[in-house]
Amino acid sequence: MKWLPPLLIPLLIAGGWVYMFRRRSSERSANAPLRGEIQAGVRFQTILDRASVLGTGGFAGTRGYWIPLRGPKRLTVGTDAFMVSAPLALREFVFTGRESSIAFTQMPSRLVTRDWIVITGQAGGRQVQLAITQANLQDAWQALAATGAALA
């Protein structure tokens, strides 16, 4: 019985990593057709300064808090769909324009108030709210609106 805790901790950590990579793999395979369509007809592409996802709960009690995505982030807009990817955070959000909505808002950050676009829609089979910002937000807004996203 003494060997059980030292063995159990590495197994739980390894299990967590396996779960995370399997979830990412299943999300990518489910998004593959739509991602391929977006990549085939790219109309707008830009690097995002910041992107955050609205927390829905979990172990850290993240419900209602904006969780920043780490590393470089990219917005890619196709004809009828768009995606926000953050490879270092192992996240990719793919939305169809007609099943999502966009809203322009201002949110305070630590030092300044920034303009953001809040995207609401189905990504990966669940409801997601994602906030993005960049230097030229108007171009991103027009590209997202051109996909058929509802303006809120």
C-alpha positions as CSV (number, residue, x, y, z in Angstrom):
1,M,0.0,0.0,0.0
2,K,2.9,2.4,0.5
3,W,3.8,2.3,-3.2
4,L,0.2,3.3,-4.2
5,P,0.4,7.2,-3.7
6,P,3.9,7.6,-5.5
7,L,2.6,5.5,-8.4
8,L,-0.9,7.1,-8.5
9,I,0.3,10.7,-8.9
10,P,2.4,10.2,-12.1
11,L,-0.4,8.1,-13.5
12,L,-2.9,10.9,-12.9
13,I,-0.6,13.5,-14.5
14,A,0.0,11.2,-17.5
15,G,-3.7,10.5,-17.8
16,G,-4.4,14.3,-17.8
17,W,-2.0,14.9,-20.6
18,V,-3.5,12.0,-22.6
19,Y,-7.0,13.3,-22.1
20,M,-6.0,16.8,-23.2
21,F,-4.3,15.6,-26.4
22,R,-7.1,13.2,-27.3
23,R,-9.6,16.0,-26.8
24,R,-7.6,18.3,-29.0
25,S,-7.2,15.5,-31.6
26,S,-11.0,14.9,-31.7
27,E,-11.8,18.6,-31.9
28,R,-9.3,18.9,-34.9
29,S,-10.8,15.9,-36.7
30,A,-14.3,17.2,-36.2
31,N,-13.3,20.6,-37.5
32,A,-11.3,19.3,-40.4
33,P,-13.9,19.7,-43.2
34,L,-14.8,23.3,-42.1
35,R,-11.1,24.2,-41.5
36,G,-10.2,22.9,-45.0
37,E,-13.0,25.0,-46.5
38,I,-11.7,28.1,-44.6
39,Q,-8.1,27.5,-45.7
40,A,-9.2,27.0,-49.3
41,G,-11.0,30.3,-49.5
42,V,-9.2,32.7,-47.1
43,R,-10.6,36.2,-47.4
44,F,-9.0,37.7,-44.4
45,Q,-6.2,36.7,-42.1
46,T,-4.5,38.5,-39.2
47,I,-2.5,38.0,-36.1
48,L,-4.5,38.9,-32.9
49,D,-3.0,41.0,-30.1
50,R,-5.2,39.3,-27.5
51,A,-7.9,36.6,-27.3
52,S,-9.8,35.4,-24.3
53,V,-12.4,32.7,-23.8
54,L,-15.2,33.0,-21.3
55,G,-14.9,30.4,-18.5
56,T,-17.8,28.1,-18.0
57,G,-16.7,26.5,-14.7
58,G,-14.3,23.7,-13.8
59,F,-11.9,23.0,-11.0
60,A,-10.5,26.5,-10.8
61,G,-13.9,28.1,-10.6
62,T,-13.6,30.0,-13.9
63,R,-17.3,30.6,-14.5
64,G,-17.8,34.1,-15.7
65,Y,-14.1,35.0,-16.0
66,W,-12.3,35.8,-19.2
67,I,-9.4,33.4,-19.6
68,P,-6.6,34.7,-21.9
69,L,-5.2,32.4,-24.5
70,R,-1.4,32.2,-24.4
71,G,1.0,32.5,-27.3
72,P,0.5,33.7,-30.8
73,K,-3.1,33.9,-31.9
74,R,-4.5,34.1,-35.5
75,L,-7.9,34.9,-37.0
76,T,-8.6,33.3,-40.4
77,V,-11.8,34.2,-42.2
78,G,-13.2,32.2,-45.1
79,T,-16.3,32.7,-47.2
80,D,-18.9,31.3,-44.7
81,A,-16.8,30.4,-41.7
82,F,-13.9,31.6,-39.6
83,M,-11.5,30.3,-37.0
84,V,-9.4,31.6,-34.1
85,S,-6.4,29.5,-33.4
86,A,-3.9,29.6,-30.6
87,P,-1.5,26.7,-31.2
88,L,0.6,27.1,-28.0
89,A,-2.5,27.0,-25.9
90,L,-3.6,23.9,-27.9
91,R,-6.9,25.6,-28.8
92,E,-8.7,26.1,-32.0
93,F,-12.2,27.6,-32.3
94,V,-14.0,27.1,-35.6
95,F,-17.3,28.9,-36.2
96,T,-19.8,29.0,-39.1
97,G,-20.9,32.6,-39.8
98,R,-24.6,31.9,-39.9
99,E,-24.6,30.1,-36.5
100,S,-22.6,32.7,-34.7
101,S,-23.0,36.3,-33.6
102,I,-20.5,39.1,-33.1
103,A,-20.7,42.2,-30.8
104,F,-18.4,45.2,-30.4
105,T,-17.7,46.1,-26.8
106,Q,-15.2,47.8,-24.6
107,M,-13.6,45.9,-21.7
108,P,-11.2,47.2,-19.1
109,S,-7.9,45.5,-18.8
110,R,-5.2,46.2,-16.2
111,L,-4.2,49.6,-17.4
112,V,-6.5,50.7,-20.2
113,T,-9.9,50.1,-21.7
114,R,-9.7,48.2,-25.0
115,D,-12.1,47.6,-27.8
116,W,-13.0,44.0,-28.4
117,I,-15.1,41.8,-30.7
118,V,-17.0,39.2,-28.7
119,I,-17.9,36.1,-30.8
120,T,-20.7,33.9,-29.6
121,G,-21.4,30.5,-31.3
122,Q,-21.0,26.8,-31.4
123,A,-17.4,25.6,-31.5
124,G,-16.4,22.1,-30.9
125,G,-20.0,21.1,-30.1
126,R,-20.5,23.5,-27.3
127,Q,-21.5,27.1,-26.8
128,V,-18.4,29.4,-26.7
129,Q,-17.9,33.1,-26.1
130,L,-14.6,34.4,-27.4
131,A,-13.2,37.9,-27.2
132,I,-10.6,39.1,-29.7
133,T,-8.7,42.4,-30.2
134,Q,-6.1,43.7,-32.5
135,A,-4.7,47.0,-33.8
136,N,-7.1,47.3,-36.8
137,L,-10.4,46.0,-35.3
138,Q,-12.6,47.5,-38.0
139,D,-11.2,45.2,-40.7
140,A,-11.7,42.1,-38.6
141,W,-15.3,43.2,-37.9
142,Q,-16.1,43.7,-41.6
143,A,-14.6,40.3,-42.4
144,L,-16.5,38.5,-39.7
145,A,-19.8,40.3,-40.7
146,A,-19.2,39.1,-44.3
147,T,-19.4,35.5,-43.2
148,G,-23.1,36.0,-42.2
149,A,-22.5,36.3,-38.5
150,A,-25.4,38.0,-36.7
151,L,-24.6,41.5,-35.5
152,A,-25.5,42.0,-31.8
